[in-house]
Amino acid sequence: MGAPEEERRLLGRDPESMGDEPYDDDDDDDDDGHRRPLPWRERALRKVPLASRRTVKMVLLVILVFVTFTGFLSALTSTVVSSPDKTPSKQPAKGYDPVTGLPIHTGPEAPSQPSDPSKPSQPGVPGHPTEPLPWNPQSMCAKNEHRFSTRVFNIAFEADKTLSVVQGVEADEPGRGYQPHVQGSFVVRRQLSNAPGPTIELEVVANDPALDVTVEWDSDAQHLDIKTPQRIEWNQSLRPCITVRATVWVPEDAHLRSIYLAALSMDVAVVDDLAITIQEELSVETISGDVQFPPKLVPAYKLDSRNIVIHTVSGDIRGNWPLYDSLKLGSNSGDIAGEVEPQAVLDSRPLPAVLEVSSVSGDISIKEPIERAYQSAKPDTVIYPRDYITIIDTKSGTVRAGVAFSTAASITTVSGDITATILPVYNVSLMQGVPEPDLRTTTKSGNVAVSVLEPLWVEIGRTLSRDGKSPTANPNVPVDIPTNPVPVPQPRIPSIPTVPFIPIGSRDPYRSLPGRLGDLLGKRDATVAALDAPPMRHLKSSHSTISGQVKVRYPGSWEGTINAETISGKISVEGKGVRIESRTQWPKSVKASKGQASACHADIGSTSGDISVLVGEK
């Protein structure tokens, strides 16, 4: 057959295992006595001791962790180097947003004591007016101080002139570098007695000579542009910072056609020694700065402006403002808090007094002098006889309001609570069949607590509409403005009882609603006969929420029909003289009336909350 070696080459091989199991000891030799080779993996493992294998695994793990950590640090370093907007310091300064670098607004603290009327206070103005601008850098700023020369611009206060001061940033700055932190304020105050004339005084302090501001001044239009550097080459560990103060020195009893103040990162402060008359409009706008007006009226302070518009993006709005023809207060994320003083109508142009307050995510707290009106022997000198329209709106903030209205009032929020005290200021012509006023309070997930006081009956003369349209509280529901073109011959206006005003936020807003009327009105020094006050038969109102509670109180003189409806909540309608007309269980609803059922009409609704309505006393 041939040589044995040739036979072995011609014979087929035995099947080999595809797994990693080692050969048995009995099968290590083949038929010829030769030892079969072990699999390569087992041969390699037998050559390496167990301790060495563990060492190799540990080394590989350390190398993997080191490579991962090094890559992360490299990516982070490249991000910081390519992002000049970040602050040079490694830790964000306390009180500043680490992303935007803007101050975190928590609102100014309430004063411990009221200001002395004989000594005007200086809200938001550090130091004496003759002292130079102080340099108090934030902890994130470099402590160097460089004071620039003060610049002065002469202005004229005349009835046909305007004034505007605007703070912005340079547009042609280099694309790389660090953005300076800018702070400061616009200050509007009375001119000093020894000053040569009305001026705008501009002061600048920074921590580097390259941080000066550029100025553009138009003397004819009286327009001042203040521009701060947008970026600057910076190699220090702390941030570049600038402090700016622009003071508008106003002569006593000055007159202007309009004033416009706009700031990117500066505050606006009006001092309570100001006395000025503005023919058209006072407009104030800020991005991150707060707006502060005097908290109280003092004899030295007079701001006579038919129209006032104040708006901020993230700054708070606080103070005391007059309401002539229009007062608009608005903010995106800032809070709005203060008092509003109604003023007399302009006989030559009798427009309605419109109060509009709005915020997206801030809280709103507004109060008019309702308490003083009820305590005064002549309430029409506190709440002047004119048409009042009130619109208050916020998306996620709470609303606390004590306001007057004549034609229309609308208070709305999406996720906040509403606590409101409403004073109807009614024209005596309403008793002659003028269409009813409109009152609406609406929220989605908040609670509603509304108290409507006894009306203040006055004689309102002819009222003009704005732009030929009748203002309404709800754009989809037209409301006619009650007018009185023909004077009523000596109408009998009832006297107003002395009723103390419950301050907004002084206690639980729902505490007094289910109780007696005396809990709300308190004790009176003198009683008023029921015949002295005419019935309240002119009001169309609606109060609604989805998941909150609704508690409403109407005065004892209210007459009309109440429709209350909820799905899973409870309904309570009470009051002296209130009759339950019908009641259903699904959905739960109650129809009630008092006095003349066709007079007032009230719709109260909630999806899952309780409803409580009280008319007068139980």
C-alpha angles and dihedrals in degrees: 000000000000139000118334090241091058091049091053091052093051096048117089120249123251116257112274124220117250092205133081097247111130121240117266116254091242092056098048091103124062126215091280094051095256119138115244115235118251121239113277095245093055092045090053094047092049090055093053119064119234093246091053092052091054090049091053092051092050092049091051091050092050091049091051093051092046093051092048094049093046091052092050092051091048092052092046092049093050091049093053093047093050094047108074092171092074118094117256092234118087095221122053115243117258112262094022130103107251091215106041098024090224123133116268105239117219096162129254119289119254114256115258091223132023116257120261108253090216092055114052113221125226109228113200094354112116118215132347116327091245094052118099121253107283121232109224105155122195120250090258092057128088109253097229114120125212117171118200125209116275114250121211127198122192116226135183125223108212131144093248097047132090133209129205132175119185131183119201142138134268113268099202099054121130117280094234132054139067124308112235120235108241125198136159140097149258108236124197114192145139119290116254116254094240096045118117095229147320111307147156110241116201120197125181130186123176141161095244134041090231092064098079119134125239119231133205115190126187106191095188095053092031090230121152122193116195114190124186124199113274095206137001135192104255133177102170124106093234126062129266110249138187131194118199131183123184112186120194108205108206124192119233115279092005125175131214136163094227143342125210123188121179127173134178099201105353131097125239119222129182113198120220094238091072119118114181142140118215115193100202121007146344110207126185125180131175136169105205101353127101124239115221125185124177110291094219137025115253129182093253093054123084126161109177107181122143091208128031123183122183124174135168135176101212103349127102124246118215138160145066121299135184119236111216112146102330136007117180121182118178140164136167100215105352128099123249119210134158149086131287123212114203115221134201122278120257105250094208092052110019102193123168118262105248121194115190121178121173140166135167102212104354131097122252126213116172129165132183123197096269092140093055091047093057093043094049123093086221106038092174088070090060100037100031119220104260141105112286124198119184127190120176121174137169133159106212104001133091124253126218113176141165105185144149126233139178111174106016141356127183125180115178138167135162106215104001135089124256121217112173140165111199127198114195111214102199132191114232086232088072086078087063096061105277112161114274124261121248127238123180133175118179136173135158107212103003136087124259123215114173129172119189113200129211109286123260104229113210138150110259115194128212113321125202121217123231115253090349092295131110111241115238136189092224116039090213095052117062117218122192118226110237109234134182108206092162113059114242108237106247099318117207103244112195120233117254119237119234103259121174115228118236107226116239110260096007092123144346106319091215096049099090100032100083093041134076124306088242089065088063100037099035124204120330125218091217131018123233121217115245091238091060092071119059118226117271101240102149116078134104108193140170130185119184144165136162107218102007137080125263121211118175132176124193125189121262092252091061115117128182145069129315124203114188123179136174136156106216103005134084126260126214122177115176142157143119108290094010114140123200106225099180142348132198132190102210111065092010111240139160128197115197138165141194128198112327102018094199094057115078123012125207127185116192120180142170133165102212104357134089123260124215123180124179124183113195112312128346 
